[in-house]
Amino acid sequence: MYDLDGTLVESVPDLAAALDKMLIDMGMPIAGESKARLWVGNGIPSLVKRALADDMSGDQPGQVDSSLFEAAHECFKSHYSEELGHHSYLYPGVSDFLEAMKDRGIKQVVITNKSEQFTDRLLQLMGIDHYFDLTIGGDSLTEKKPHPMPLLYAMQKFNISSDQALMIGDSVNDIRAARAAGVCVIGLPYGYNHGEPIEQSNPDLVALTLKELL
């Protein structure tokens, strides 16, 4: 089970471009890629609210006006649909690792907090959608990471026990979801973890790249 943004795909450039266009449309100062990189990880609604508040805690209750958010959210989705895949790229070693797992007959699942519609399109645009037996977006189920539900759902679908499963991700949300699901988890240090080293989230192993695991 893999996270997507910051684990398989460097996707912040697309997100940052869409965010800045949204902010311009809303008559607000642009945020830039460095801020967007800190805000990614909890799904598009949280990302939009953090950008509107220009603060990591912008997605907390009462921080952003609901009508402002609704308008900005629709605006962002429109811009992101246009920007999706234009600036994103696979991290080194991703294709080799996915191919090796496929050759070994291992079921592969993407579990992301990105909405389902953008998840499927991004995987297709990156040319890796054929590796996955299942994709679960942030709006696919009633809960998303760090809740364990997406991981438990994937394991149940393929009749896999927790000791036969592995989560690979770049953020504390991935670590917490894996711990709650009773699954071993590998952390990757190059992604988006709100500016904190992934080591601080105590994964079972930190790997510099996926290819290092082969």
HELIX and SHEET records of a PDB file:
HELIX    1   1 VAL A   12  ASP A   25  1                                  14    
HELIX    2   2 GLU A   33  TRP A   39  1                                   7    
HELIX    3   3 ILE A   44  ALA A   53  1                                  10    
HELIX    4   4 MET A   56  ASP A   59  5                                   4    
HELIX    5   5 SER A   66  GLU A   83  1                                  18    
HELIX    6   6 VAL A   94  ASP A  103  1                                  10    
HELIX    7   7 GLU A  116  LEU A  125  1                                  10    
HELIX    8   8 ASP A  129  TYR A  131  5                                   3    
HELIX    9   9 MET A  149  LYS A  157  1                                   9    
HELIX   10  10 SER A  162  GLN A  164  5                                   3    
HELIX   11  11 VAL A  172  ALA A  181  1                                  10    
HELIX   12  12 ILE A  198  SER A  201  5                                   4    
HELIX   13  13 LYS A  211  LEU A  213  5                                   3    
SHEET    1   A 2 VAL A   9  GLU A  10  0                                        
SHEET    2   A 2 TYR A  89  LEU A  90 -1                                        
SHEET    1   B 2 VAL A 109  ILE A 111  0                                        
SHEET    2   B 2 LEU A 134  ILE A 136  1                                        
SHEET    1   C 3 LEU A 166  GLY A 169  0                                        
SHEET    2   C 3 CYS A 184  GLY A 187  1                                        
SHEET    3   C 3 LEU A 205  VAL A 206  1                                        
END                                                                             
